[in-house]
Every structure is written in C-alpha cells, then in structure tokens.
Amino acid sequence: LLTFLQFPHFFHKDVAIAVTYNRDGSYSMQIEDKTFHVLGDLCSEGDCTYLKSSVNGVASKTKLIILENTIYLFSMDGSIQIGIPVPRYLSSASSGETQGGAIAPMTGTIEKVFVKAGDRVKAGDSLMVMIAMKMEHTIKAPKDGTIKKVFYGEGSQANRHAQLVEFEEEDSDKREAD
C-alpha cells in the first residue's frame, strides 16, 4: 500500500511522503532520500485526540485535530499542518455534484442509525455513527433530500466506500441529469 501526503508548510516547501504499511503494523515513510520506521496509535483523553507515535525509536505524544482536508498536529516543539488529498469517491460531493447517498469512509461497524426511509434531511445532518479503527465517525448527509433506503442497521458491518443510504431522486436532480 502506497500513499502520498503533502506537507505544505514543512520547511516552507511542499514535501511528498511515500508511506508503506508493514505486516507488523508499523509503517515505512520515505521523505526524499531518508526512510523512517514509524509506529503510532490514536488515543482519546477527555475531549482531545492524541497521536502517540514512535519514529525511529523516539516516542512522542501530539495533539491531533482534523478539519476538512487538513490534519493539524500540536506538540511542545511546535505545530504542523498536513494537507490530505481528497479521495476520488469524495471529490464529487465536495465539488457540488449530486450523489446517491452517504458513503462509508472505511470498513467499520454501524453503531447508531438516526434516519429511516421517508425521513427528510438537510446537508450536514447526522445519518449514522460508524466505529472504525477504534474511532467514532459520524456519517453526515451530503445534500438536502429524502431518505429512500437505509442499507445498514445497527451492529452491521459496512465495507469501505459502501453506500450507506440512498436518497429519493428530487426534481432538481432530474433537471441536472437532463
């Protein structure tokens, strides 16, 4: 598995990082000509999320905040922003194109379902809560509309990129399709 992240303010230049997942649960991160052995785990303390990590054997604990497409890390040594490329399956939602329903960001278990077929929702309303990678993810409505079908119930497992709900086709959706 290879992923590229961009650090927009890392020494005042963009830096591409190649990330490889290792079978032992660690990661190898290559930045330019250097490779780092990285372990990490997210933990919650009160209302805060922290990243406990080890880079080449040096342990650290960093406060982590995710807003839109940016991860903010705060430590005693300073702060850094990490820009995250928007996945293709989400790019249509962020560009204003209509989408048939909310999509699972990763494989996980549906913990709570707040809507049923026939419910009217507004963009941003909470539809369900999913537990994945020991974290709670609130799935929100990508647009205003009426729920046509809820595909997953509480306790069920949803795969990454699975459509979680379907919206009724609205008159405005029909006009845009023509």
C-alpha positions in Angstrom: 0.0 0.0 0.0 1.5 3.3 -1.1 0.1 6.7 -0.1 1.3 10.2 -0.8 0.7 13.1 1.6 1.7 16.7 1.2 3.2 18.9 4.0 2.5 22.4 2.7 4.5 24.3 5.4 7.3 21.8 6.1 10.3 23.9 6.0 8.4 26.3 3.7 8.0 23.9 0.8 5.8 21.0 -0.3 7.2 17.6 0.6 5.8 14.3 -0.8 5.9 11.4 1.6 5.7 7.8 0.4 4.0 5.6 3.1 4.2 1.8 3.1 2.3 -0.3 5.6 4.4 -3.2 7.0 3.0 -6.6 8.1 4.0 -5.9 11.7 1.6 -2.9 11.9 4.4 -0.3 11.5 4.9 2.0 8.6 8.0 2.9 6.5 7.9 6.6 5.5 10.2 7.8 2.8 10.8 11.6 2.7 13.2 12.4 -0.2 16.2 10.1 0.4 15.5 9.2 4.0 13.4 6.3 5.3 11.8 6.4 8.8 10.3 3.4 10.8 7.1 4.6 12.3 4.6 3.2 14.8 1.5 5.1 16.0 -1.8 4.8 17.7 -4.7 7.3 18.3 -6.0 7.7 21.8 -8.6 9.9 23.4 -8.2 11.8 26.7 -11.3 13.8 27.6 -12.3 15.8 24.6 -8.9 15.6 22.9 -7.4 13.1 20.4 -3.7 12.4 20.6 -1.3 10.6 18.3 1.1 8.5 20.3 4.0 7.6 18.0 7.5 6.3 17.7 9.8 7.5 14.8 13.0 5.5 14.6 12.6 4.6 18.3 11.9 8.2 19.6 8.5 8.3 21.3 6.2 11.4 21.2 2.6 12.4 22.0 1.0 15.0 19.8 -2.5 16.6 19.9 -4.3 15.9 16.7 -7.2 17.9 15.1 -8.7 17.1 11.6 -10.6 19.8 9.8 -11.8 19.2 6.3 -8.7 18.2 4.3 -6.1 19.2 6.8 -4.6 17.4 9.8 -3.2 19.8 12.5 -0.6 18.4 14.9 0.4 20.3 18.1 3.3 19.3 20.4 5.6 21.1 22.8 8.0 21.6 19.9 5.6 23.4 17.7 2.8 22.7 15.2 2.4 21.4 11.7 -0.4 21.2 9.1 -0.7 18.2 6.8 -2.8 18.6 3.6 -4.6 15.4 2.7 -5.6 14.8 -1.0 -9.4 14.3 -1.3 -10.2 10.7 -2.3 -11.9 10.4 -5.7 -15.0 8.9 -4.2 -15.5 12.1 -2.2 -14.5 14.7 -4.8 -17.9 14.7 -6.5 -19.6 15.5 -3.1 -17.1 18.4 -2.4 -17.5 19.8 -5.9 -21.2 20.2 -5.5 -22.2 17.3 -7.8 -25.1 15.2 -6.5 -24.5 11.8 -5.1 -26.9 8.9 -4.5 -26.2 8.7 -0.8 -23.7 8.8 2.1 -20.5 6.7 1.6 -18.6 4.7 4.3 -15.1 6.3 4.7 -13.6 2.9 5.7 -14.7 -0.5 6.8 -16.4 -0.5 10.2 -19.4 -1.3 12.3 -22.6 0.8 12.3 -23.2 1.7 16.0 -26.2 4.1 15.7 -28.7 4.9 12.9 -30.6 8.2 13.2 -32.7 8.0 10.0 -35.2 5.7 8.3 -36.8 5.6 4.8 -39.0 8.7 4.3 -37.1 11.0 6.6 -36.3 14.4 5.3 -32.7 15.6 6.0 -30.6 18.7 5.3 -27.0 18.6 4.1 -24.8 18.0 7.2 -27.4 16.3 9.3 -26.1 13.2 11.1 -27.3 10.0 9.5 -25.5 7.3 11.5 -22.4 6.6 13.6 -19.8 4.1 12.5 -16.9 2.7 14.6 -13.8 2.1 12.5 -10.2 1.8 13.6 -11.2 2.4 17.3 -12.7 5.8 16.3 -16.2 7.0 16.0 -17.2 8.5 12.6 -20.4 10.5 12.2 -21.8 10.0 8.7 -23.5 13.1 7.5 -25.9 13.8 4.7 -24.1 15.1 1.6 -27.1 17.1 0.5 -30.7 18.0 1.3 -33.3 15.4 0.5 -35.5 12.5 1.5 -34.0 9.1 2.5 -35.2 6.4 0.1 -33.4 3.5 1.7 -31.1 2.8 4.7 -28.8 -0.1 3.7 -27.2 -0.9 7.1 -28.7 -1.3 10.5 -27.1 -1.0 14.0 -24.5 -3.7 14.6 -23.9 -4.4 10.9 -20.5 -4.3 9.1 -20.1 -1.8 6.2 -17.2 -2.0 3.8 -15.1 1.0 2.8 -16.8 3.1 0.1 -20.1 1.2 0.6 -23.2 3.3 0.0 -24.9 3.6 3.4 -28.2 5.3 2.4 -29.9 6.2 -0.8 -31.8 9.5 -1.4 -35.0 9.9 -3.3 -34.4 11.4 -6.7 -35.5 15.0 -6.3 -36.9 17.2 -9.2 -33.7 19.3 -9.1 -31.6 16.1 -9.5 -33.7 15.1 -12.5 -33.2 18.6 -14.1 -29.4 18.4 -13.6 -29.3 14.9 -15.2 -31.0 16.2 -18.3 
